[in-house]
Amino acid sequence: MDAFAGPGRFGDGTEGSPLIICGAIEKAPKQGVGIACLFSDSHPAHRGALETCLSEYMKKGIAGKPLTDCAEALTRALEVGKGATLFFYLDPYGIKDLEFETVKQIYERDTNQSTEVLINFNFKTFMRMSGNWAYADFASEVARKVKESKVDTVNAVMGGDYWIAIVTNPALDKIQREDAVVGAYMEQVRHFFQYTFSIPVKETEDGSHVPADDLAKYHLIFGTRSPRAVVYMNDVANIALQPYFNQFKDGLLFQMTPERYEATSTADLKRAIVAAVANQPLRRPQVYEAIAPKYFLQYRSKDYRAMIDELVFKEKKLFPDPSTLKRKTQLNDATLLSTTPWPGGGNK
């Protein structure tokens, strides 16, 4: 469900999320499982343009006629999606359309059903709505502006007024405010989803000066109950953020990666992998699911795969079950890994 779908294309003709989603569904191997989507937009002109853009996909049953707003689309998705995996993409024009009590209907869906949510949380819009305070404002000035703002509207979005104490805390700088507000909002979501992460969407510098860590354009808040979904999202998000992370090291004499984005060392990651396998024999995909949620955005599945290869073939700290190997020198996703040699085989 794409609840704030827009007209389907941007002004320059590039595809918007509805066409990207439908195109991906059309190419996906269905294997007897139906995949379809719901779109909505509260702007009549957008809905009209979107219906035109989606006409071919509507004929194929991939999409239906765009609905009038998020609430209608949400109700419809919960009705027709019983027993199905549901993915909710909420990318509103601001944050006022993200009232927590409305969105909570997604969170409270039957925990036996697979549910994922991806929310565009725009911190700069949050700043504007909570008093239009500036990055450099002192806490007292932020407090004054917050007092004069439409606090009730922001409270409804945030699910409480806990955010006020954060933005008026004189001990926090602008980056710390951002992290604390987003972190506190995620805690609200985490009551319902075991795995909740923030993906900061950043702007890269033009390369003419030393890069500086700044506020994100917006944050994508991802919630799921599935560790497998975490692995998928981790890989996609990591690829998307690489240009931003690379600017802190490429072409510079010293690496200048901000501390909050520094990755755990591979040595520590390998120890974590060994510890995960020590509990019980695991296959590679199970290792990814055990590790990725703890080190979200730091490494990709292919990096974990390379570390596992080193642990097996070079460091001899993991041992493959020979009965699950197709080739003695090559692991596969069906290979069982243990921290002790298997009877009648293993690493030598």
Sequence and secondary structure as in RCSB ss.txt:
>XXXX:A:sequence
MDAFAGPGRFGDGTEGSPLIICGAIEKAPKQGVGIACLFSDSHPAHRGALETCLSEYMKKGIAGKPLTDCAEALT
RALEVGKGATLFFYLDPYGIKDLEFETVKQIYERDTNQSTEVLINFNFKTFMRMSGNWAYADFASEVARKVKESK
VDTVNAVMGGDYWIAIVTNPALDKIQREDAVVGAYMEQVRHFFQYTFSIPVKETEDGSHVPADDLAKYHLIFGTR
SPRAVVYMNDVANIALQPYFNQFKDGLLFQMTPERYEATSTADLKRAIVAAVANQPLRRPQVYEAIAPKYFLQYR
SKDYRAMIDELVFKEKKLFPDPSTLKRKTQLNDATLLSTTPWPGGGNK
>XXXX:A:secstr
 BTT TTSB TTS B HHHHHHHHHHHS  TT    B BB S HHHHHHHHHHTHHHHHTTSB   BSSHHHHHH
HHHHHTTTS EEEEE  SSSTT  HHHHHHHHTS TTS EEEEEEE HHHHHHHTT   TT  HHHHHHHHHTS 
HHHHHHHHTSSHHHHHHT TT  HHHHHHHHHHHHHHHHHTT SEEEEEEE     SSS       SEEEEEEES
 HHHHHHHHHHHHHHHHHHHHTTTTT SS    GGG    HHHHHHHHHHHHHHS B HHHHHHHHTTTSTTT  
HHHHHHHHHIIIIIS  SEE GGG SBTTB  TT  EESS  TT S  
